[in-house]
């Protein structure tokens, strides 16, 4: 027993050293292959694809708990965007207003936990740690995000027997969620550096996005593209959902690449190229 326990860390260290010795191109290929393998595993071994939203929302909640830990321990909110948190609270509240009416499951619970944590982060940044908030760097106007999302929601609201408000809030929440991280990445770009806890949080958002993308991709694959035909039948919210997934994936993909690269190289992610 003792021999096996001592051998395991050695094997792990060898794998880590081997990965570190690869070129950037090889690391990107390895990362892509790993993502594809995980995607295939999910497609063949998970029967109900709706369950993908469970780890997605759990990852987001964990990311927020990491932020709360940072705020309470370090007593500073430097590097965090309160505007991203406010957008998060907006889309979570809009989504809960739609789903709490006809759902009573773990997904609703996780959304409530995430919303509560988000509101607490906003309170800490706006009140308790206001002096450490980098307001001059968190300079993306919220109406730049909310107005286009509202217009998209009006154009793509789903049909159904629900009230007009609910049919507006559902696509609105999807659109806001897709670009809610933009103020945070804008702040990172302005600051030219990333505080480690902030990096952990944004990476958690990337993990959350992976599972939601897997849901939509598998839906399309399983139906052999017929799912997309619903768009032509007037279900424009599906098009909005797909566009939202693609947009947020591209927004987070670049950050997650540099985050994973820094972890593999054993470094704290403190700086990013200017294109982030």
Order of alpha helices (4+ residues) and beta strands (2+ residues): alpha-alpha-alpha-alpha-alpha-alpha-alpha-alpha-alpha-alpha-alpha
